[in-house]
Amino acid sequence: MTRGESLYGKVPGYRVDLEPSSTRVRVRVHGEVIADSERTLIVRETKHDPVVYFPSEDVRFDHLEPTSHTTFCPFKGEASYWTFRAGDHLEENLVWSYPAPFEQVAGLTDYLSFYPDRVDWERES
């Protein structure tokens, strides 16, 4: 496998499911609300814990700076990252998205996620 190559069709039974959710979810970083949405996607991927993704319209970019860091997932594509900066607080490569995800997960376009162990989550039922 080379970077950029999708493994869809080559790994039988592997799934990445995008499940819309209307539950209100907020993310705080060092006390700052950085994301607040009732339009998240829950991404359920084989061999991974579920991940919450936020529509870009519901993420505050005033404390986010794009970085040159990228990673590659053979089922989602290449991810881009942002660093959180507010005052003396810095969280490098805290946020990621797939700007051009593979066709099978095209619904991830314009959605972002956060490392769950580095932010504070609030969910309303």
C-alpha positions as CSV (number, residue, x, y, z in Angstrom):
1,M,0.0,0.0,0.0
2,T,1.2,3.5,-0.8
3,R,0.2,6.7,0.9
4,G,-2.9,7.9,-0.8
5,E,-4.2,4.5,-1.7
6,S,-7.6,3.4,-0.4
7,L,-8.0,0.0,1.1
8,Y,-11.7,-0.1,0.4
9,G,-12.5,-3.3,-1.4
10,K,-9.2,-4.9,-0.2
11,V,-10.2,-5.5,3.4
12,P,-13.4,-7.4,3.5
13,G,-15.7,-6.4,6.4
14,Y,-14.0,-3.2,7.3
15,R,-16.5,-0.4,7.9
16,V,-16.5,3.4,8.5
17,D,-20.0,4.5,9.2
18,L,-21.1,8.1,9.5
19,E,-24.0,8.5,11.9
20,P,-25.7,12.0,12.1
21,S,-26.5,13.1,15.7
22,S,-28.7,15.9,16.9
23,T,-27.4,15.7,20.5
24,R,-25.8,19.0,21.5
25,V,-22.1,18.6,22.0
26,R,-19.6,21.3,23.1
27,V,-15.8,21.1,23.2
28,R,-13.8,23.3,25.6
29,V,-10.1,23.9,25.4
30,H,-8.5,25.6,28.4
31,G,-12.0,26.9,29.3
32,E,-12.7,28.3,25.8
33,V,-15.7,26.9,23.9
34,I,-14.2,25.9,20.6
35,A,-17.0,23.8,19.1
36,D,-20.8,23.7,19.8
37,S,-23.1,21.8,17.6
38,E,-26.4,19.9,17.3
39,R,-25.3,18.6,13.9
40,T,-22.4,16.3,14.7
41,L,-21.4,13.0,13.0
42,I,-20.5,10.0,15.0
43,V,-17.9,8.0,13.0
44,R,-17.9,4.3,13.9
45,E,-14.9,2.6,12.4
46,T,-13.9,-1.0,12.7
47,K,-11.3,-1.5,15.4
48,H,-11.6,2.1,16.7
49,D,-13.7,3.8,19.3
50,P,-16.4,6.1,18.0
51,V,-15.3,9.6,17.1
52,V,-17.4,12.8,17.1
53,Y,-16.9,15.2,14.2
54,F,-18.2,18.8,14.1
55,P,-19.4,20.7,11.0
56,S,-16.8,23.4,10.3
57,E,-19.5,26.1,10.7
58,D,-19.8,25.1,14.4
59,V,-16.1,25.3,15.1
60,R,-14.4,28.6,16.2
61,F,-11.3,29.1,14.1
62,D,-10.2,32.3,15.9
63,H,-8.0,30.2,18.2
64,L,-6.9,27.6,15.6
65,E,-3.9,27.8,13.4
66,P,-3.4,25.4,10.4
67,T,-0.2,23.3,10.7
68,S,1.9,21.4,8.1
69,H,1.3,18.2,10.0
70,T,-0.7,15.5,8.1
71,T,-1.5,11.9,8.6
72,F,-3.0,9.2,6.3
73,C,-5.8,6.8,7.0
74,P,-6.3,4.1,4.3
75,F,-10.1,4.3,4.8
76,K,-10.6,8.0,5.2
77,G,-7.7,9.7,3.3
78,E,-5.2,12.4,4.3
79,A,-5.9,14.5,7.4
80,S,-4.9,18.1,7.9
81,Y,-4.4,19.5,11.4
82,W,-4.8,22.7,13.4
83,T,-3.1,23.9,16.6
84,F,-5.1,25.6,19.4
85,R,-3.6,28.9,20.7
86,A,-5.1,31.2,23.3
87,G,-2.8,33.4,25.4
88,D,-0.2,31.1,27.0
89,H,-2.1,28.0,26.1
90,L,-1.0,25.9,23.2
91,E,-2.3,22.5,22.1
92,E,-0.4,21.4,19.0
93,N,-2.2,19.5,16.3
94,L,-5.3,19.2,18.4
95,V,-7.9,19.3,15.6
96,W,-8.0,17.4,12.4
97,S,-10.2,17.0,9.3
98,Y,-10.2,15.2,6.0
99,P,-10.5,18.0,3.4
100,A,-10.8,15.5,0.5
101,P,-11.9,12.2,2.0
102,F,-12.2,9.0,0.0
103,E,-15.5,8.7,-1.9
104,Q,-16.9,6.1,0.6
105,V,-16.7,8.7,3.4
106,A,-17.4,11.9,1.4
107,G,-19.7,12.9,4.2
108,L,-16.7,13.8,6.3
109,T,-15.9,16.8,4.0
110,D,-16.1,20.1,6.0
111,Y,-16.1,18.2,9.4
112,L,-13.5,18.4,12.1
113,S,-12.6,16.4,15.2
114,F,-10.6,16.8,18.4
115,Y,-8.4,14.5,20.4
116,P,-10.8,13.5,23.1
117,D,-8.2,13.2,25.9
118,R,-7.0,16.7,25.3
119,V,-10.3,18.6,25.5
120,D,-13.3,18.9,27.8
121,W,-16.6,17.5,26.4
122,E,-20.1,18.4,27.3
123,R,-23.1,16.5,26.0
124,E,-26.8,17.4,26.5
125,S,-29.4,14.8,26.2
